[in-house]
Structure formats: structure tokens, C-alpha cells
Amino acid sequence: MARKSKLNLRAIEKFRQAMAKGYEREARRNLIRVPLQMGAPC
């Protein structure tokens, strides 16, 4: 069981990194900026 959970954690980490990389690539391509909470009125 420990081996399976280790593999799952590695797969999850790999997937998370791939998602982050893809998001960063798209953000650069489309000049998307992550909105920051600045307390600006909506």
C-alpha cells in the first residue's frame, strides 16, 4: 500500500507541475496577470 500511495503522490505532483507550467505558458502568451486582492472597490 505504501508503494501505491508513493506513486500516487508522485503522479499528483507531476500533474500539478504540468498544470502550473501550462498556466504560466498561457499567461505569457495572452499577457494574463493574476488578479491581486488590493481592496479596490468593485
PDB file of N, CA, C and O in Angstrom, chain B, residues numbered from 101:
ATOM      1  N   MET B 101       0.820  -1.203   0.000  1.00  0.00           N
ATOM      2  CA  MET B 101       0.000   0.000   0.000  1.00  0.00           C
ATOM      3  C   MET B 101       0.865   1.268   0.000  1.00  0.00           C
ATOM      4  O   MET B 101       0.556   2.238  -0.693  1.00  0.00           O
ATOM      5  N   ALA B 102       1.933   1.249   0.772  1.00  0.00           N
ATOM      6  CA  ALA B 102       2.799   2.421   0.851  1.00  0.00           C
ATOM      7  C   ALA B 102       3.369   2.759  -0.519  1.00  0.00           C
ATOM      8  O   ALA B 102       3.512   3.929  -0.875  1.00  0.00           O
ATOM      9  N   ARG B 103       3.691   1.725  -1.277  1.00  0.00           N
ATOM     10  CA  ARG B 103       4.259   1.961  -2.609  1.00  0.00           C
ATOM     11  C   ARG B 103       3.241   2.621  -3.524  1.00  0.00           C
ATOM     12  O   ARG B 103       3.580   3.524  -4.288  1.00  0.00           O
ATOM     13  N   LYS B 104       1.992   2.171  -3.449  1.00  0.00           N
ATOM     14  CA  LYS B 104       0.947   2.752  -4.292  1.00  0.00           C
ATOM     15  C   LYS B 104       0.731   4.226  -3.954  1.00  0.00           C
ATOM     16  O   LYS B 104       0.617   5.057  -4.856  1.00  0.00           O
ATOM     17  N   SER B 105       0.675   4.553  -2.671  1.00  0.00           N
ATOM     18  CA  SER B 105       0.452   5.940  -2.288  1.00  0.00           C
ATOM     19  C   SER B 105       1.641   6.803  -2.701  1.00  0.00           C
ATOM     20  O   SER B 105       1.469   7.969  -3.056  1.00  0.00           O
ATOM     21  N   LYS B 106       2.843   6.236  -2.656  1.00  0.00           N
ATOM     22  CA  LYS B 106       4.027   6.982  -3.088  1.00  0.00           C
ATOM     23  C   LYS B 106       3.919   7.297  -4.579  1.00  0.00           C
ATOM     24  O   LYS B 106       4.214   8.413  -5.005  1.00  0.00           O
ATOM     25  N   LEU B 107       3.496   6.312  -5.367  1.00  0.00           N
ATOM     26  CA  LEU B 107       3.326   6.528  -6.799  1.00  0.00           C
ATOM     27  C   LEU B 107       2.242   7.566  -7.053  1.00  0.00           C
ATOM     28  O   LEU B 107       2.398   8.423  -7.923  1.00  0.00           O
ATOM     29  N   ASN B 108       1.149   7.498  -6.304  1.00  0.00           N
ATOM     30  CA  ASN B 108       0.072   8.472  -6.476  1.00  0.00           C
ATOM     31  C   ASN B 108       0.543   9.887  -6.155  1.00  0.00           C
ATOM     32  O   ASN B 108       0.222  10.830  -6.877  1.00  0.00           O
ATOM     33  N   LEU B 109       1.299  10.031  -5.078  1.00  0.00           N
ATOM     34  CA  LEU B 109       1.808  11.353  -4.721  1.00  0.00           C
ATOM     35  C   LEU B 109       2.708  11.896  -5.813  1.00  0.00           C
ATOM     36  O   LEU B 109       2.647  13.080  -6.143  1.00  0.00           O
ATOM     37  N   ARG B 110       3.549  11.027  -6.380  1.00  0.00           N
ATOM     38  CA  ARG B 110       4.443  11.465  -7.440  1.00  0.00           C
ATOM     39  C   ARG B 110       3.633  11.869  -8.678  1.00  0.00           C
ATOM     40  O   ARG B 110       3.944  12.870  -9.323  1.00  0.00           O
ATOM     41  N   ALA B 111       2.611  11.103  -9.003  1.00  0.00           N
ATOM     42  CA  ALA B 111       1.768  11.416 -10.153  1.00  0.00           C
ATOM     43  C   ALA B 111       1.028  12.735  -9.926  1.00  0.00           C
ATOM     44  O   ALA B 111       0.919  13.553 -10.840  1.00  0.00           O
ATOM     45  N   ILE B 112       0.524  12.939  -8.722  1.00  0.00           N
ATOM     46  CA  ILE B 112      -0.185  14.180  -8.392  1.00  0.00           C
ATOM     47  C   ILE B 112       0.763  15.368  -8.512  1.00  0.00           C
ATOM     48  O   ILE B 112       0.402  16.398  -9.082  1.00  0.00           O
ATOM     49  N   GLU B 113       1.969  15.228  -7.979  1.00  0.00           N
ATOM     50  CA  GLU B 113       2.949  16.316  -8.049  1.00  0.00           C
ATOM     51  C   GLU B 113       3.310  16.628  -9.504  1.00  0.00           C
ATOM     52  O   GLU B 113       3.411  17.792  -9.891  1.00  0.00           O
ATOM     53  N   LYS B 114       3.499  15.593 -10.292  1.00  0.00           N
ATOM     54  CA  LYS B 114       3.824  15.763 -11.713  1.00  0.00           C
ATOM     55  C   LYS B 114       2.690  16.485 -12.432  1.00  0.00           C
ATOM     56  O   LYS B 114       2.931  17.394 -13.225  1.00  0.00           O
ATOM     57  N   PHE B 115       1.451  16.077 -12.152  1.00  0.00           N
ATOM     58  CA  PHE B 115       0.273  16.697 -12.763  1.00  0.00           C
ATOM     59  C   PHE B 115       0.165  18.166 -12.357  1.00  0.00           C
ATOM     60  O   PHE B 115      -0.123  19.035 -13.180  1.00  0.00           O
ATOM     61  N   ARG B 116       0.404  18.425 -11.059  1.00  0.00           N
ATOM     62  CA  ARG B 116       0.326  19.803 -10.557  1.00  0.00           C
ATOM     63  C   ARG B 116       1.358  20.700 -11.244  1.00  0.00           C
ATOM     64  O   ARG B 116       1.059  21.830 -11.628  1.00  0.00           O
ATOM     65  N   GLN B 117       2.572  20.176 -11.388  1.00  0.00           N
ATOM     66  CA  GLN B 117       3.618  20.949 -12.051  1.00  0.00           C
ATOM     67  C   GLN B 117       3.274  21.196 -13.515  1.00  0.00           C
ATOM     68  O   GLN B 117       3.518  22.285 -14.034  1.00  0.00           O
ATOM     69  N   ALA B 118       2.708  20.189 -14.184  1.00  0.00           N
ATOM     70  CA  ALA B 118       2.315  20.345 -15.579  1.00  0.00           C
ATOM     71  C   ALA B 118       1.227  21.411 -15.703  1.00  0.00           C
ATOM     72  O   ALA B 118       1.258  22.218 -16.632  1.00  0.00           O
ATOM     73  N   MET B 119       0.279  21.424 -14.790  1.00  0.00           N
ATOM     74  CA  MET B 119      -0.786  22.423 -14.807  1.00  0.00           C
ATOM     75  C   MET B 119      -0.209  23.820 -14.599  1.00  0.00           C
ATOM     76  O   MET B 119      -0.585  24.759 -15.302  1.00  0.00           O
ATOM     77  N   ALA B 120       0.698  23.961 -13.640  1.00  0.00           N
ATOM     78  CA  ALA B 120       1.313  25.258 -13.367  1.00  0.00           C
ATOM     79  C   ALA B 120       2.094  25.740 -14.578  1.00  0.00           C
ATOM     80  O   ALA B 120       2.018  26.912 -14.947  1.00  0.00           O
ATOM     81  N   LYS B 121       2.845  24.834 -15.197  1.00  0.00           N
ATOM     82  CA  LYS B 121       3.643  25.190 -16.370  1.00  0.00           C
ATOM     83  C   LYS B 121       2.737  25.623 -17.512  1.00  0.00           C
ATOM     84  O   LYS B 121       3.015  26.616 -18.184  1.00  0.00           O
ATOM     85  N   GLY B 122       1.658  24.884 -17.736  1.00  0.00           N
ATOM     86  CA  GLY B 122       0.716  25.224 -18.805  1.00  0.00           C
ATOM     87  C   GLY B 122       0.062  26.567 -18.539  1.00  0.00           C
ATOM     88  O   GLY B 122      -0.118  27.360 -19.463  1.00  0.00           O
ATOM     89  N   TYR B 123      -0.296  26.832 -17.295  1.00  0.00           N
ATOM     90  CA  TYR B 123      -0.923  28.101 -16.937  1.00  0.00           C
ATOM     91  C   TYR B 123       0.041  29.260 -17.172  1.00  0.00           C
ATOM     92  O   TYR B 123      -0.343  30.298 -17.710  1.00  0.00           O
ATOM     93  N   GLU B 124       1.304  29.074 -16.761  1.00  0.00           N
ATOM     94  CA  GLU B 124       2.301  30.126 -16.956  1.00  0.00           C
ATOM     95  C   GLU B 124       2.516  30.399 -18.439  1.00  0.00           C
ATOM     96  O   GLU B 124       2.643  31.553 -18.850  1.00  0.00           O
ATOM     97  N   ARG B 125       2.556  29.330 -19.249  1.00  0.00           N
ATOM     98  CA  ARG B 125       2.756  29.483 -20.693  1.00  0.00           C
ATOM     99  C   ARG B 125       1.606  30.272 -21.300  1.00  0.00           C
ATOM    100  O   ARG B 125       1.830  31.183 -22.097  1.00  0.00           O
ATOM    101  N   GLU B 126       0.378  29.929 -20.930  1.00  0.00           N
ATOM    102  CA  GLU B 126      -0.800  30.639 -21.442  1.00  0.00           C
ATOM    103  C   GLU B 126      -0.806  32.090 -20.971  1.00  0.00           C
ATOM    104  O   GLU B 126      -1.149  32.998 -21.729  1.00  0.00           O
ATOM    105  N   ALA B 127      -0.425  32.298 -19.716  1.00  0.00           N
ATOM    106  CA  ALA B 127      -0.405  33.663 -19.175  1.00  0.00           C
ATOM    107  C   ALA B 127       0.583  34.524 -19.954  1.00  0.00           C
ATOM    108  O   ALA B 127       0.300  35.686 -20.247  1.00  0.00           O
ATOM    109  N   ARG B 128       1.744  33.956 -20.291  1.00  0.00           N
ATOM    110  CA  ARG B 128       2.731  34.712 -21.063  1.00  0.00           C
ATOM    111  C   ARG B 128       2.204  34.989 -22.467  1.00  0.00           C
ATOM    112  O   ARG B 128       2.362  36.093 -22.988  1.00  0.00           O
ATOM    113  N   ARG B 129       1.584  33.995 -23.072  1.00  0.00           N
ATOM    114  CA  ARG B 129       1.086  34.149 -24.434  1.00  0.00           C
ATOM    115  C   ARG B 129      -0.022  35.188 -24.500  1.00  0.00           C
ATOM    116  O   ARG B 129      -0.060  35.986 -25.436  1.00  0.00           O
ATOM    117  N   ASN B 130      -0.927  35.194 -23.524  1.00  0.00           N
ATOM    118  CA  ASN B 130      -2.084  36.080 -23.551  1.00  0.00           C
ATOM    119  C   ASN B 130      -1.940  37.296 -22.647  1.00  0.00           C
ATOM    120  O   ASN B 130      -2.873  38.083 -22.488  1.00  0.00           O
ATOM    121  N   LEU B 131      -0.753  37.438 -22.055  1.00  0.00           N
ATOM    122  CA  LEU B 131      -0.492  38.567 -21.153  1.00  0.00           C
ATOM    123  C   LEU B 131      -1.544  38.642 -20.046  1.00  0.00           C
ATOM    124  O   LEU B 131      -2.063  39.714 -19.734  1.00  0.00           O
ATOM    125  N   ILE B 132      -1.842  37.495 -19.466  1.00  0.00           N
ATOM    126  CA  ILE B 132      -2.795  37.437 -18.356  1.00  0.00           C
ATOM    127  C   ILE B 132      -2.038  37.700 -17.058  1.00  0.00           C
ATOM    128  O   ILE B 132      -0.962  37.145 -16.836  1.00  0.00           O
ATOM    129  N   ARG B 133      -2.585  38.519 -16.234  1.00  0.00           N
ATOM    130  CA  ARG B 133      -1.992  38.772 -14.923  1.00  0.00           C
ATOM    131  C   ARG B 133      -2.935  38.222 -13.867  1.00  0.00           C
ATOM    132  O   ARG B 133      -4.151  38.380 -13.966  1.00  0.00           O
ATOM    133  N   VAL B 134      -2.373  37.581 -12.867  1.00  0.00           N
ATOM    134  CA  VAL B 134      -3.192  37.053 -11.790  1.00  0.00           C
ATOM    135  C   VAL B 134      -3.691  38.223 -10.954  1.00  0.00           C
ATOM    136  O   VAL B 134      -2.886  39.000 -10.440  1.00  0.00           O
ATOM    137  N   PRO B 135      -4.998  38.359 -10.812  1.00  0.00           N
ATOM    138  CA  PRO B 135      -5.522  39.488 -10.036  1.00  0.00           C
ATOM    139  C   PRO B 135      -5.107  39.398  -8.574  1.00  0.00           C
ATOM    140  O   PRO B 135      -5.154  38.330  -7.965  1.00  0.00           O
ATOM    141  N   LEU B 136      -4.704  40.524  -8.027  1.00  0.00           N
ATOM    142  CA  LEU B 136      -4.295  40.567  -6.620  1.00  0.00           C
ATOM    143  C   LEU B 136      -5.398  41.235  -5.815  1.00  0.00           C
ATOM    144  O   LEU B 136      -6.081  42.144  -6.287  1.00  0.00           O
ATOM    145  N   GLN B 137      -5.550  40.756  -4.590  1.00  0.00           N
ATOM    146  CA  GLN B 137      -6.522  41.382  -3.689  1.00  0.00           C
ATOM    147  C   GLN B 137      -5.915  42.677  -3.164  1.00  0.00           C
ATOM    148  O   GLN B 137      -5.038  42.652  -2.300  1.00  0.00           O
ATOM    149  N   MET B 138      -6.376  43.790  -3.679  1.00  0.00           N
ATOM    150  CA  MET B 138      -5.845  45.091  -3.270  1.00  0.00           C
ATOM    151  C   MET B 138      -6.887  45.941  -2.557  1.00  0.00           C
ATOM    152  O   MET B 138      -6.622  47.094  -2.217  1.00  0.00           O
ATOM    153  N   GLY B 139      -8.057  45.385  -2.332  1.00  0.00           N
ATOM    154  CA  GLY B 139      -9.088  46.150  -1.645  1.00  0.00           C
ATOM    155  C   GLY B 139      -9.716  47.216  -2.526  1.00  0.00           C
ATOM    156  O   GLY B 139     -10.315  48.166  -2.021  1.00  0.00           O
ATOM    157  N   ALA B 140      -9.583  47.067  -3.846  1.00  0.00           N
ATOM    158  CA  ALA B 140     -10.173  48.048  -4.764  1.00  0.00           C
ATOM    159  C   ALA B 140     -11.685  47.864  -4.805  1.00  0.00           C
ATOM    160  O   ALA B 140     -12.168  46.733  -4.762  1.00  0.00           O
ATOM    161  N   PRO B 141     -12.431  48.945  -4.886  1.00  0.00           N
ATOM    162  CA  PRO B 141     -13.898  48.819  -4.963  1.00  0.00           C
ATOM    163  C   PRO B 141     -14.323  48.162  -6.266  1.00  0.00           C
ATOM    164  O   PRO B 141     -13.755  48.430  -7.325  1.00  0.00           O
ATOM    165  N   CYS B 142     -15.318  47.307  -6.177  1.00  0.00           N
ATOM    166  CA  CYS B 142     -15.785  46.599  -7.380  1.00  0.00           C
ATOM    167  C   CYS B 142     -16.864  47.389  -8.063  1.00  0.00           C
ATOM    168  O   CYS B 142     -17.385  46.961  -9.093  1.00  0.00           O
TER     169      CYS B 142
END
